[in-house]
Amino acid sequence: MQKNSYIRFDWAIKRLLRDKANFSVLEGLLTVLFNDKTKIVEILESEGNQQRDDDKFNRVDIKAKNSKGEIIIVEVQNTRELYYLERILYGTAKAITEHISLGDTYQEVKKVYSISILYFDLGKGNDYLYHGQNRFIGVHTNDELLITAKEEGAIIQKLPQEVFPEYYLIRVNEFNQVAKTPLEEWVKYLKTGIIDPDTTAPGLPEAREKLRYYDMSPEERHEYDEHVNAIMIQNDVLNTAKLEGHAEGRAEGRAEGRAEGRAEGRAEGRAEGRAEGRAEGRMEEKLEVAKNLKQLGISTDAIAQATGLSLEEIEHL
């Protein structure tokens, strides 16, 4: 580690940024993302806030309430997950229901922002930042619906996106630009851990002061290094498993297919033998790789993504 190195954001968000004295770092990221000065009032409890021994490198999130009473979920995901979109949908739905009491009117439903900082490839796209929200557009007229309601004698007009959750997906690995804007400086830090000494981007000067690697105690540095190593090992295991599974499965399949084809002595038999041999070879290899990953404590979703096996097949190993 070099003197100017800074703690990874996923570690900071798990250990340091929950402290009110450090809110300014996270407020800076939210300010540049929303293009609006954001003030955090408190950190809220959620399942993702819990620090568990088996959560070594994935599913790091923080749930906060801003000065407008809106709820903001910030999540860091280091490795692939099969049902990631479903999970962030569930997270926003749960946040809404957690913060409305039985008997409250629907007027009390809070706006939720979901921010995902992704260190893996989620589909295809050319941008490093994607934003999605609910809008109702006329099928034939292409105009946007403006909701009108009567409230305490006044006519209230609002757009659906003022109520529905908004989703931000930051694809960290896709950022390959020279950082010129505050948002780009933030994504550069998320990707490389580097913060320019003369930065004025909201939150980053505070991050330079609060997230220095060498300001941690030796025990904290050791724990942090283990965390970084765990991420690297898991990514190596998943990538190696995919490559080895493909190569060995193809090799075994070809060998078995040739043997069965020769035994039958017919063109049709050779074709069927090769096909069946390849399929069996690939399946055996996938099962073996999945079994090894399971023994290493890799999540079922990550194993399914790496091997192509179903969750049920993995659970029965």
N, C-alpha and C positions, 0 to 999 in steps of 0.2 A: 504494500500500500504506500502511496506517495503522500507527502505532507498536505497537498491540496485536495486529497480525496474526500468525498462526502458519502454519508450513509445512504444506501439505497432507499428509495421512497417507500417500498413495501415494508421495510423494517421500521422506518421512522413512523409510518402511519400506525403500526402495530404497537410501538413502544413509547414514542415521544410526543406525537402530535395530538394525543388525547389530553395532554396537560394544557390547561387554559393559558399558561405563560407562553405556549408555543402555537396558539391558534393562528397567529399572523402568517405562518408559513402556508397552512392550508387555505386560509382566506385569500392569499395571493393567487394560488392556483385557480380558485373558484372565480375570483375577480377577472382574470384574463380569459377564462373559459366562457363566462356569461357576459363578458364585456359590460359589467356592472359591479360597482363596489359591493362586496359581500362581507357581512359581519356574522361570525358564528356566535351564537348565544350559549349553546351547550352541546355536549356530546351525549347522544342517546344510547341506551342499552339495546343490543340486538344479539342474535346468535353469533353473527360474524364478529362482534366485538370481543367475544370470549377467546382467551389465549389457551389453546389446547395443545397437549404434547404431540398429538397425531397430526396437527396442522402445521407442518414444518415449512412448507413453501407455497401453498396454494390458498385461495380464498381468504385474502386479507381485505377486510373492509372496515369502514368507519361510518357511523350514521350520526349526522349533526342536524341541528335546527338553526336556521338563520334568523336575522332580526325581523323578518317578515312572517315568521312562524312556519315557513316552508321546510320540508325535510330533504336533506341531501345525503345520498348514499354514494360513497366513494369506494370502489373496489379495485384491487390489483389482482390480476390473474397471470400467473407465470407460465402455466402449461396448458395444453389443449384440454378442452372439456366438451364432451359430446353434445350436451343439451344446454349450452351456455345461454342462448337467447331465452329459453324457457326459464332458466334460473333467475335471470335479471328481471323478467316479467313477474315471477313469483315474489322476488324481493321487494319490488315496488308495491305489489298488491298487499303484501304483508305489512309493509310500512304504513300504508293507508289505514288498514283495519286496526293496527296496533295503537294508532293515535286518534281514534274516535271512540268515545265512550258509549255504552249501551244507553239508548234513549236520546242521544244527541241528534240534531237534525243533520241532513246531508250538507247543510251550509258549513258544518265544521270539518268537512273533508279537506285535508291539507294537500297542497301541491307538492309533488315529489320529483326530484331530479336524481337520475341514476347515472353515475359517471363510472365507466369501466376503463381501466388502464391495462391494456392487453399486451403481453409479451409473446404472443403467438399469432399465427396467421388465421384470422377469422374470415374465411371467404375471399373473394376477389374484389379488388378496388384499388384505385390509384392514390387516394388521399390517406393522410395519417389521422384525420379527424372526421368523424361522421356524427351527424345530429339527427334525431328523429323525434317527431311528436305527432299527436293526433290532429288532423284537420279534416273537415267535411267539405268536399268539393262537389259541385253540381255535376252530375254525370253528363247532362246535355248542355248546360250553360257555362260550366267551368268556373262559376263564381264560388266564393267561400261563404259558408253559412255563418251568420252572426246570431248568436242566441239572445233572445229578448225575454226578460222576466220582470214581473212586478214585485217590488220589495219595499214594504213600508210606504206605500203610496207613490213610490218613484219607479220609473222604468229603467231597468238595469240592462245594459248590453255588454256581453262578453264573448270572446272567442273561445272555442273549445280548448285550445292549447293553454289558456289561462287556468284550466282545471285539470286536464289530463297530464299524466307524467311525461317527462321529457328524458330522452336517453342520449348520452354522449359516449361514443366509442373512440378511445384514443389508441390507435394502432402504432405503438412505440417503435417497433422494428421497421416500419415503413417510412420513418422520418430520415431523410438523407439530404437535408438542405442546410445551407448556412443560416444560422439563427439570426434573424433580423428583427422580428417582432417579439414582444413579451411572451406570447403563447409559444413561439418557436424556441425561445430560450428555455422555457419550462419543459418542453418535450425533449430538448437536447439533454437537460439534466436527468429526466426520467430514463432516457436511453443510455447515457454514458456516465452519469454521476458527476459530470463536470459542470461547475458554475463559474462563469467569467467573473473576475475580481471587480470589474467596473459595472456589473449589471445593475439596472434600476427596475427590472421587472418586478411587479408586486410579489412579495413573498420570498424571492430568491436572496436578497441581501440578508434577510432573517435566517434563511436556510443555511447560508454560509457561516453564520454565527452559531447556530444551534445544532447543526448536523455534521460537525467535523468528526471524522473517523478517530483522530487521535485525542479527541476530548473525552472519549469513552474510557472507562476503567479497563484494565487488562482483562478482567473477567467478562465485561460486556463485549470487548473486541473479540475475544475468543468465541463467544456465543454468536456474535454477528458473522464471523468468518465461517463458522459451521453452517449457518443459515445459507450463506452464499454458495458454499460448497455443495450443500444439499440440492440447491436449484440446478447447479451445473451438472451434477451427477444424474439427477432425474432426467434432465433434457438429453444427456448423452445416452442414457439407458433407453429412452423412448425412441430416439433416432436410430440407434444401433439395432434395437429390436425390429424396427420396421425394415431396415436394410437386410439384416440377416434372415428375417422371416421370408422376405420375398426371394432372396437368392437361394437359400437352402430348400425352400418349398419347391421352387422351379426345378432345381437339380434332382431332388428325390423324385419329383413327379415324372421328369423325363426318364430317369432310370427305371422306375417301376413300369412306366408306360411301355418302354421298349421291351422289357422282359415279358410282360403279358402279351404284347403284340406278337412277338416271335413265337410264343407258345401256341397261340391260336392259328398263326400262319395265314391269316387272311387280312386283306387290306382293311376291312371293316373292323376286325378284331384289333388290329394295330391302332387304328384311330381311337376306338373306344378305350383301349388299354392305356394309351397315353393320356387321354382326357381324365380317366378315373385316377390314374396314378398321380397325375399332377394335382388333382383336387385333394386326394388323400394326403399327399406329401405336404401340401400347403396347410391343410387343417391340422395335421400332427405337429407341424412346426409352430403354428399359431398357438396351439394349446400349450406347448412346452414353453414358449416365450411368455405367454400370459401367466403360467404357473410361477415362473421365475419373478416376474414383475410383482405378482401378488405377494410373494414371500418378502419382497423388498418394501412392502407397505405402500405401493403405488395405488392411487384411487381406482376404483372399478371403472369410472367414466374415462379416465386417462388410458387405462389398459384397452378399453373398447376402441378408443380413438386410434391407438397405436397398432392394434392387431386386426381390427375389423370384426372381432367376435361380438356376439350379443351379450348384454349384461347378464342374461340367464346362463349362458354358457360359461361365463367367467365365474359367476357365483357358485356353480356346481363343481368347480375345480378343487 
